[in-house]
Amino acid sequence: EADIYQTPRYLVIGTGKKITLECSQTMGHDKMYWYQQDPGMELHLIHYSYGVNSTEKGDLSSESTVSRIRTEHFPLTLESARPSHTSQYLCATSPGDEQFFGPGTRLTVL
Amino acid sequence: GQQVMQIPQYQHVQEGEDFTTYCNSSTTLSNIQWYKQRPGGHPVFLIQLVKSGEVKKQKRLTFQFGEAKKNSSLHITATQTTDVGTYFCAGKTSYDKVIFGPGTSLSVIP
């Protein structure tokens, strides 16, 4: 299984704050993804990247942005957090089609 | 748009009973993957099917890919409490995108 790291694992923050969720991988995979998932619910793709300097928006409309300056890192930024952003954010990496997920960041916006 | 559906949404079984979840796509898929997510955890890749009519087994789990490459199934024989979780299928479309199904949540009553 790929080594994928997400920090922080848990975050409680007030409305209006800017936050960055970190995702890093050590496998050298070109493809990386960000998903939003409420407990027990389906995965919603919010951003993906197929390589350095390549980023695309997913199917779920999101107020977040991403960057892919290095293969290893794919950070997700929320410029102004809102209570509706409360959810779990999962990062995944892929060498082809199968995806390997990180442990996730549980975000609570008060 | 292209969709991947799963049925049932929820399934409660007595320990020892069999369980099957079905995955259906509106279009032909290049391949299909299956994932398992334990409660509180992240999705974990189980298997990928590529060929029409392909059948693969992992211990008590049997995975099938339909002849038309539009549907797939996961069958668990003699469920155990360790099988509890949500099972997701994900299909690769002709547009080279991987689309996740909404998942089937399995509960096992001891």
Chai-1 contact restraints between the chains, C-beta under 6 A:
chainA,res_idxA,chainB,res_idxB,connection_type,confidence,min_distance_angstrom,max_distance_angstrom,comment,restraint_id
A,E42,B,P102,contact,1.0,0.0,6.0,A-B,restraint_1
A,E42,B,G103,contact,1.0,0.0,6.0,A-B,restraint_2
A,L43,B,F100,contact,1.0,0.0,6.0,A-B,restraint_3
A,L90,B,H42,contact,1.0,0.0,6.0,A-B,restraint_4
A,D97,B,N31,contact,1.0,0.0,6.0,A-B,restraint_5
A,D97,B,K92,contact,1.0,0.0,6.0,A-B,restraint_6
A,D97,B,V98,contact,1.0,0.0,6.0,A-B,restraint_7
A,E98,B,Q33,contact,1.0,0.0,6.0,A-B,restraint_8
A,E98,B,F45,contact,1.0,0.0,6.0,A-B,restraint_9
A,E98,B,Q48,contact,1.0,0.0,6.0,A-B,restraint_10
A,F101,B,H42,contact,1.0,0.0,6.0,A-B,restraint_11
A,F101,B,P43,contact,1.0,0.0,6.0,A-B,restraint_12
A,P103,B,H42,contact,1.0,0.0,6.0,A-B,restraint_13
A,G104,B,H42,contact,1.0,0.0,6.0,A-B,restraint_14
